Amino acid sequence: MNSHPKTLPTSQILMKEGFDKLSLSGIEHARLEAGLLLAHVLETRKEDIILHPHRELTDPQEAQFQQLVERRCRKEPLAYLTGHREFWSLDFKVNPKVLIPRPETEGIIECLMSLVARDAGEKEIRVLDVGTGSGILAVVAAAELPTAQVTAVDISVDALEVARTNAHNHQVADRIEFLQMDLMAAWEFPGSRVYDFILSNPPYIPFGELEFLMPDIRDYEPQEALAGGPDGLACYRGIIPNAFLWLKPGGHLIVEVGDGQAGLVAQSIQSQGGFDEIKINRDLSGKERIVSARRALG
């Protein structure tokens, strides 16, 4: 008796299965995410899944895809499952040791670029990224500003390792210095350097709000990259006085803030003294998201 060879599942069939499971689990963009997971398993582009719906998957590929779908159904973040996230149109490696990059953080880069354009004429620009995480701000600053020398600091050795990998992948590692540092302590850097720009997207979620975050954030992203003290503002109390000491006159501090925090952070900068041009910028959804200030020239 002839035994028929096993029919291998196609991209189209698995896409449908993945979509159904993700939809039932309440994943908002189920079709998109099923395609991204399948493209990750096949090591191809998402578009190729659509162009080649009858491509067959091997048993190990099918098993890997099903496993990833199950993990996503349990709300494990897509970026941790694929190991990648886009930021500023660049591809960044991420893992559970670092916060997943958010589109609103691009506002820090937009503010940086507008200030650099306004103050054009600087030969070499020194940039400090405080709490670098996956290194997105440091890497983009180095990529966008070819004359920039960047220092990226984080308290987490694991995060610094991810950031270094991203710097190497984007060919800017030779212009970024990575240092382990606690942003809440007095900052110390070699030599007598000062910075033109200090950037930071620090932890800013108040302790009491952590349990109410979406499960994919609350249960999987590193708590130390989220928790900002009882009122969410603890890190800014460390950053603002330190930034004043390490900014050159005319240099700028640019920070991301949480919902409803912009006015309070701007007030803290004002209270510190020695800063002017304190400004609040809104993100694409209209929320006050970025606070910037200049160390006064006087």
GULO-676990 format. One line per field, with one value per residue (C-alpha): residue in one letter; x, y, z. Coordinates in Angstrom, 2 decimals, always signed. Layout:
REM residues N
resn A | ...
c1 X | ...
c2 Y | ...
c3 Z | ...
REM end
This chain:
REM residues 298
resn M | N | S | H | P | K | T | L | P | T | S | Q | I | L | M | K | E | G | F | D | K | L | S | L | S | G | I | E | H | A | R | L | E | A | G | L | L | L | A | H | V | L | E | T | R | K | E | D | I | I | L | H | P | H | R | E | L | T | D | P | Q | E | A | Q | F | Q | Q | L | V | E | R | R | C | R | K | E | P | L | A | Y | L | T | G | H | R | E | F | W | S | L | D | F | K | V | N | P | K | V | L | I | P | R | P | E | T | E | G | I | I | E | C | L | M | S | L | V | A | R | D | A | G | E | K | E | I | R | V | L | D | V | G | T | G | S | G | I | L | A | V | V | A | A | A | E | L | P | T | A | Q | V | T | A | V | D | I | S | V | D | A | L | E | V | A | R | T | N | A | H | N | H | Q | V | A | D | R | I | E | F | L | Q | M | D | L | M | A | A | W | E | F | P | G | S | R | V | Y | D | F | I | L | S | N | P | P | Y | I | P | F | G | E | L | E | F | L | M | P | D | I | R | D | Y | E | P | Q | E | A | L | A | G | G | P | D | G | L | A | C | Y | R | G | I | I | P | N | A | F | L | W | L | K | P | G | G | H | L | I | V | E | V | G | D | G | Q | A | G | L | V | A | Q | S | I | Q | S | Q | G | G | F | D | E | I | K | I | N | R | D | L | S | G | K | E | R | I | V | S | A | R | R | A | L | G
c1 +0.00 | +1.38 | +1.64 | +1.02 | +3.69 | +2.57 | +1.13 | +3.12 | +1.18 | +1.46 | +2.04 | -1.58 | -2.95 | -0.70 | -1.43 | -5.15 | -4.55 | -2.31 | -4.78 | -7.66 | -5.75 | -4.41 | -7.84 | -9.48 | -6.82 | -7.68 | -4.58 | -5.61 | -3.53 | -3.82 | -3.32 | -0.26 | +1.30 | +0.65 | +2.44 | +5.39 | +5.77 | +5.60 | +8.12 | +10.41 | +10.21 | +10.86 | +13.59 | +11.95 | +10.08 | +6.44 | +5.60 | +6.94 | +4.33 | +1.62 | +3.47 | +4.08 | +0.96 | +1.60 | +5.12 | +5.36 | +6.82 | +8.83 | +7.68 | +10.21 | +9.12 | +5.46 | +6.23 | +8.23 | +5.43 | +2.76 | +4.92 | +5.44 | +1.69 | +0.93 | +3.44 | +1.91 | -1.55 | -0.17 | +0.64 | +4.41 | +5.46 | +5.93 | +9.29 | +10.67 | +9.42 | +11.12 | +14.03 | +13.57 | +11.85 | +11.97 | +12.84 | +13.58 | +13.29 | +16.22 | +16.10 | +17.09 | +17.71 | +15.76 | +15.32 | +13.55 | +16.51 | +15.56 | +12.45 | +10.82 | +11.31 | +8.16 | +7.35 | +6.80 | +10.47 | +11.36 | +10.27 | +13.59 | +15.48 | +13.22 | +13.90 | +17.64 | +17.79 | +15.88 | +18.19 | +21.31 | +19.98 | +19.25 | +22.67 | +24.51 | +28.21 | +29.27 | +32.20 | +32.13 | +28.96 | +29.03 | +25.86 | +25.05 | +22.25 | +21.19 | +19.49 | +20.31 | +18.51 | +18.70 | +20.75 | +18.19 | +18.84 | +22.62 | +22.72 | +20.33 | +22.16 | +25.46 | +23.92 | +22.22 | +25.13 | +28.37 | +30.49 | +28.89 | +30.77 | +28.22 | +28.33 | +25.64 | +25.08 | +22.87 | +22.84 | +22.15 | +25.13 | +22.70 | +21.15 | +24.59 | +25.38 | +22.24 | +23.10 | +26.64 | +25.28 | +22.95 | +25.80 | +27.94 | +25.05 | +24.60 | +28.35 | +28.52 | +30.22 | +33.49 | +31.76 | +29.82 | +31.31 | +29.29 | +29.48 | +27.70 | +26.26 | +23.40 | +21.56 | +20.34 | +23.86 | +26.31 | +27.45 | +31.14 | +32.85 | +36.52 | +38.34 | +36.77 | +34.30 | +30.93 | +28.05 | +26.15 | +23.09 | +21.87 | +19.04 | +16.98 | +13.88 | +13.94 | +11.54 | +8.46 | +5.55 | +4.43 | +4.70 | +0.94 | +0.18 | +2.47 | -0.16 | -2.64 | -0.37 | -1.22 | -0.13 | +2.43 | +4.19 | +3.51 | +4.43 | +7.32 | +9.19 | +11.92 | +10.38 | +13.52 | +13.05 | +9.45 | +9.19 | +9.72 | +9.16 | +6.00 | +5.05 | +6.88 | +9.24 | +12.12 | +14.52 | +14.04 | +15.15 | +18.40 | +18.79 | +18.10 | +20.84 | +23.36 | +22.55 | +23.12 | +26.65 | +27.55 | +25.96 | +28.08 | +26.53 | +24.10 | +23.79 | +20.37 | +18.62 | +15.89 | +13.74 | +10.64 | +7.89 | +4.74 | +1.13 | +0.49 | +4.14 | +5.41 | +4.39 | +5.87 | +9.17 | +9.36 | +8.72 | +11.54 | +13.93 | +12.84 | +13.36 | +16.86 | +17.91 | +20.46 | +18.18 | +16.23 | +14.26 | +12.19 | +9.80 | +7.18 | +6.58 | +3.58 | +3.71 | +1.65 | -1.36 | -1.26 | +0.11 | +2.79 | +5.69 | +9.07 | +10.52 | +13.65 | +15.70 | +18.93 | +21.65 | +21.75 | +24.72 | +25.12
c2 +0.00 | +3.40 | +5.89 | +9.46 | +12.00 | +14.39 | +17.64 | +20.55 | +23.62 | +26.76 | +30.35 | +31.12 | +28.37 | +29.25 | +32.97 | +32.21 | +29.99 | +32.60 | +35.40 | +33.44 | +32.62 | +36.14 | +37.67 | +35.42 | +36.52 | +40.17 | +41.15 | +44.36 | +44.05 | +40.27 | +39.99 | +42.24 | +40.45 | +36.98 | +38.11 | +39.53 | +36.33 | +34.17 | +36.39 | +36.07 | +32.26 | +32.19 | +34.86 | +36.87 | +40.16 | +40.51 | +41.38 | +38.00 | +36.19 | +37.88 | +37.42 | +33.69 | +32.39 | +28.77 | +28.55 | +25.40 | +25.35 | +22.51 | +20.81 | +22.74 | +26.04 | +25.26 | +24.32 | +27.53 | +29.64 | +27.97 | +28.46 | +32.17 | +32.65 | +30.97 | +33.22 | +36.32 | +35.13 | +35.24 | +38.92 | +38.53 | +41.59 | +41.09 | +42.90 | +40.40 | +37.47 | +38.72 | +40.44 | +43.62 | +47.00 | +49.92 | +53.39 | +56.45 | +54.11 | +52.03 | +48.44 | +47.88 | +44.65 | +44.37 | +41.76 | +41.60 | +43.38 | +46.67 | +48.77 | +48.43 | +51.67 | +53.81 | +56.14 | +59.10 | +58.95 | +60.11 | +63.53 | +63.75 | +63.30 | +65.80 | +68.37 | +67.62 | +68.04 | +71.33 | +72.75 | +71.59 | +73.24 | +76.44 | +76.54 | +75.47 | +76.19 | +73.73 | +71.65 | +68.69 | +68.12 | +66.23 | +64.33 | +62.45 | +59.85 | +59.08 | +55.71 | +54.54 | +51.17 | +49.63 | +52.64 | +54.14 | +57.79 | +57.43 | +55.50 | +57.82 | +60.92 | +59.50 | +58.45 | +61.81 | +63.97 | +62.76 | +65.11 | +64.02 | +62.27 | +60.44 | +59.10 | +56.55 | +55.53 | +53.02 | +51.32 | +47.96 | +46.04 | +43.91 | +47.01 | +48.39 | +45.12 | +45.49 | +49.15 | +48.24 | +45.63 | +48.21 | +50.74 | +48.17 | +47.18 | +50.81 | +51.49 | +54.22 | +52.31 | +54.21 | +57.48 | +56.19 | +55.63 | +53.28 | +53.65 | +52.01 | +54.72 | +55.33 | +58.44 | +59.08 | +59.43 | +62.29 | +61.89 | +61.38 | +61.41 | +61.23 | +64.53 | +67.97 | +67.46 | +69.19 | +68.38 | +70.30 | +68.08 | +65.79 | +63.46 | +61.15 | +58.99 | +57.98 | +55.73 | +57.85 | +55.57 | +56.19 | +53.06 | +52.99 | +52.87 | +49.96 | +47.31 | +49.02 | +48.96 | +46.75 | +43.17 | +43.10 | +46.04 | +45.19 | +41.50 | +41.53 | +44.84 | +45.57 | +47.22 | +49.27 | +50.95 | +51.87 | +52.69 | +56.39 | +56.47 | +57.28 | +60.22 | +59.17 | +62.15 | +60.67 | +60.36 | +63.97 | +65.04 | +63.23 | +64.32 | +68.07 | +69.13 | +66.75 | +68.02 | +71.60 | +70.65 | +68.76 | +71.02 | +73.74 | +77.25 | +77.29 | +73.50 | +71.81 | +69.24 | +67.25 | +64.73 | +62.65 | +62.81 | +60.86 | +62.00 | +65.08 | +65.47 | +68.12 | +71.13 | +69.64 | +68.79 | +72.26 | +73.71 | +71.59 | +72.89 | +76.46 | +75.88 | +74.50 | +77.88 | +78.54 | +77.34 | +79.36 | +78.59 | +75.98 | +74.53 | +71.77 | +69.90 | +67.71 | +64.28 | +63.23 | +62.42 | +65.94 | +64.94 | +67.06 | +64.65 | +66.42 | +69.07 | +70.95 | +73.68 | +75.57 | +76.13 | +79.90 | +81.67 | +84.03
c3 +0.00 | -0.98 | +1.86 | +0.79 | +1.77 | +4.49 | +3.16 | +4.56 | +5.73 | +3.62 | +4.64 | +3.84 | +6.08 | +9.01 | +8.63 | +8.98 | +12.03 | +13.64 | +12.92 | +14.46 | +17.65 | +18.12 | +17.46 | +20.06 | +22.56 | +22.02 | +20.03 | +18.26 | +15.09 | +14.80 | +11.03 | +11.00 | +13.96 | +12.54 | +9.37 | +11.32 | +13.35 | +10.23 | +8.43 | +11.46 | +11.36 | +7.60 | +7.87 | +5.15 | +4.69 | +5.71 | +2.09 | +0.90 | +2.98 | +0.90 | -2.39 | -1.79 | +0.00 | -1.04 | +0.35 | +2.46 | +5.94 | +7.44 | +10.64 | +12.78 | +11.19 | +11.84 | +15.46 | +15.98 | +14.54 | +16.68 | +19.78 | +19.04 | +18.46 | +21.81 | +23.58 | +21.95 | +23.02 | +26.59 | +25.87 | +25.55 | +23.50 | +19.76 | +19.85 | +22.37 | +20.27 | +17.11 | +18.87 | +16.81 | +16.90 | +14.47 | +15.73 | +13.57 | +10.54 | +11.83 | +13.02 | +16.65 | +18.51 | +21.76 | +24.47 | +27.86 | +29.50 | +27.79 | +27.34 | +23.91 | +21.91 | +21.55 | +18.61 | +20.99 | +22.06 | +18.54 | +19.83 | +21.70 | +18.42 | +16.63 | +19.35 | +19.23 | +15.45 | +15.48 | +18.17 | +16.30 | +13.12 | +15.03 | +16.69 | +13.52 | +13.43 | +16.11 | +14.92 | +17.28 | +19.28 | +22.58 | +23.44 | +26.66 | +26.68 | +30.26 | +30.76 | +27.26 | +27.41 | +23.92 | +22.80 | +20.44 | +21.31 | +21.36 | +18.08 | +16.23 | +17.52 | +16.27 | +12.93 | +12.32 | +13.53 | +11.92 | +14.06 | +17.34 | +20.11 | +22.25 | +25.80 | +26.67 | +30.29 | +32.05 | +35.43 | +33.72 | +32.32 | +30.28 | +28.70 | +27.81 | +26.02 | +23.87 | +23.19 | +22.12 | +19.70 | +18.14 | +17.85 | +16.03 | +13.74 | +12.68 | +12.31 | +14.96 | +17.79 | +17.25 | +18.29 | +21.30 | +24.73 | +26.95 | +30.73 | +33.64 | +35.89 | +38.32 | +37.12 | +40.67 | +42.09 | +41.44 | +37.84 | +37.18 | +33.80 | +32.83 | +32.30 | +32.36 | +29.54 | +29.30 | +26.97 | +24.30 | +24.73 | +27.49 | +26.44 | +28.62 | +28.52 | +32.19 | +34.12 | +34.88 | +35.84 | +39.45 | +41.62 | +42.18 | +38.45 | +37.53 | +38.29 | +35.95 | +32.90 | +29.93 | +30.68 | +27.85 | +29.55 | +33.21 | +33.03 | +30.56 | +30.31 | +32.89 | +35.96 | +36.63 | +33.23 | +34.07 | +37.79 | +38.52 | +42.28 | +44.27 | +42.01 | +38.83 | +39.07 | +41.10 | +38.16 | +37.09 | +40.58 | +39.88 | +36.26 | +36.51 | +39.02 | +37.44 | +33.95 | +35.09 | +36.22 | +33.02 | +30.38 | +28.91 | +28.96 | +26.02 | +26.12 | +26.20 | +28.36 | +26.52 | +28.42 | +27.76 | +30.39 | +31.24 | +30.99 | +33.09 | +34.13 | +31.68 | +33.77 | +36.95 | +35.26 | +33.69 | +37.15 | +38.62 | +35.96 | +36.71 | +40.45 | +39.84 | +38.50 | +35.78 | +32.97 | +30.41 | +27.21 | +29.10 | +26.52 | +26.32 | +23.05 | +22.24 | +20.59 | +17.55 | +19.75 | +21.22 | +24.63 | +26.30 | +25.93 | +25.64 | +27.94 | +26.87 | +28.56 | +27.90 | +30.46 | +30.63 | +29.06 | +31.98
REM end
